[in-house]
Amino acid sequence: MNKHQAISTAIAIAAFALLGLTPATATASAAAPCGVDPHDGRLHCSNEGGVPVFHEPRPVDAVDFLDTTQSWFTCWTQGELHTGGNTTWYGTVGDRFGNFGYVPASAVHTPSAFDADPGRYGLRRC
C-alpha cells in the first residue's frame, strides 16, 4: 500500500466511524445504495426477502409479501414497536398481489438515523 492509499483508507475508516458504520456495512451500502430518489420521492433500498406487508403498521393481517431484496417505499409512518427498536414503518406495494401495506423499518436496510426521521431525508409521511 502506498502513502496515498494509506491516507485514503484512514480517511474512509474515520468517515465510517463518524457515520456509525463499519467498513463492511459501508461496502454493503455502496453495493446497494439506499436513499430517497428526488425524481419520484420514493425510498429505494435493499430489504430482507420474504417480508410480510401488513395492512396497518403493526404485525397483524398480512396483505402481501416483499419477495425481492431491492424495493421502493412511498412513505413512512409511526406504528407498533418492532424488533428494530423503533416505531417507524415504511409503506410499499407487495410483490405477489400488488397490495399496499407497511413493513417494519427493521426489514429495510436503512441506517438508524434515517429511521429516526425519514421526513428529514425527503420521504413523505403516509
C-alpha positions in Angstrom: 0.0 0.0 0.0 1.5 3.4 -1.0 1.2 6.6 1.1 -1.8 7.9 -0.8 -3.7 4.6 -0.4 -2.9 4.5 3.3 -4.2 8.1 3.8 -7.4 7.3 1.8 -8.0 4.2 3.8 -7.6 6.1 7.1 -9.9 8.9 5.9 -12.5 6.3 4.9 -12.4 4.5 8.2 -12.7 7.8 10.1 -15.7 8.7 8.0 -17.3 5.3 8.6 -16.8 5.7 12.3 -18.5 9.2 12.3 -21.5 7.7 10.5 -21.7 4.8 12.8 -20.8 2.3 10.0 -18.2 -0.4 9.8 -16.3 -0.8 6.5 -18.3 -3.9 5.8 -21.6 -2.0 6.3 -20.4 0.8 4.1 -19.4 -1.7 1.4 -22.8 -3.3 1.5 -24.4 0.1 1.4 -22.3 1.1 -1.5 -23.2 -2.1 -3.4 -26.9 -1.4 -2.8 -27.5 2.4 -2.2 -30.3 3.3 0.0 -32.0 6.7 -0.3 -34.9 8.9 -1.5 -34.9 9.5 -5.2 -35.6 13.2 -5.8 -37.4 12.4 -9.1 -40.1 10.0 -7.7 -39.9 10.8 -4.0 -39.6 7.1 -3.1 -37.1 5.4 -0.8 -35.2 2.9 -2.9 -33.5 0.4 -0.6 -32.5 -3.2 -0.1 -34.6 -5.2 2.4 -35.0 -8.7 3.8 -36.6 -11.1 1.4 -39.9 -12.8 2.1 -41.1 -10.0 4.4 -44.8 -9.7 5.0 -46.5 -6.5 4.1 -49.2 -5.6 6.7 -52.5 -3.8 6.3 -51.6 -1.4 9.2 -48.2 -0.5 10.7 -48.4 -3.5 13.1 -47.7 -7.2 12.6 -51.3 -8.3 12.1 -53.2 -9.0 8.8 -50.5 -9.5 6.1 -51.9 -8.4 2.8 -48.8 -9.2 0.6 -45.1 -10.0 0.7 -41.8 -8.5 -0.5 -40.1 -11.3 -2.2 -37.4 -9.2 -3.8 -34.5 -7.9 -1.8 -34.4 -4.5 -3.6 -37.6 -2.5 -3.2 -39.1 1.0 -3.1 -41.2 2.6 -0.4 -43.5 5.5 -1.0 -43.9 6.8 2.6 -43.3 6.3 6.3 -45.5 6.3 9.4 -45.3 5.6 13.1 -46.7 2.2 14.2 -46.2 -0.5 16.7 -42.7 -1.1 18.2 -40.9 -3.8 16.2 -37.6 -5.7 16.6 -35.6 -2.8 15.2 -36.3 -1.0 18.5 -38.3 1.8 16.9 -41.8 2.5 15.6 -41.0 3.5 12.0 -42.8 1.6 9.3 -42.5 2.0 5.5 -45.4 2.0 3.1 -44.9 -0.1 -0.1 -46.7 -2.3 -2.6 -46.1 -6.0 -2.3 -44.6 -8.2 -4.9 -47.1 -11.1 -5.0 -50.5 -9.4 -5.2 -49.8 -5.7 -5.7 -51.4 -4.7 -2.4 -50.3 -1.6 -0.5 -49.2 -2.0 3.1 -46.5 -1.5 5.7 -43.2 -3.2 6.6 -41.2 -2.5 9.8 -38.1 -0.5 9.4 -36.2 -3.5 10.8 -36.8 -5.3 7.5 -35.4 -2.4 5.4 -31.7 -1.8 5.3 -31.9 1.9 6.3 -29.5 3.4 8.9 -30.9 4.1 12.4 -30.5 7.8 11.8 -32.8 7.6 8.7 -35.4 5.5 10.6 -35.4 8.2 13.4 -36.7 10.8 11.0 -37.3 9.7 7.4 -39.0 13.0 6.6 -35.7 14.8 7.1 -34.3 12.9 4.2 -37.2 13.7 1.9 -39.6 10.7 2.3 -43.2 11.8 2.8 -45.3 10.7 5.7 -48.2 8.3 4.9 
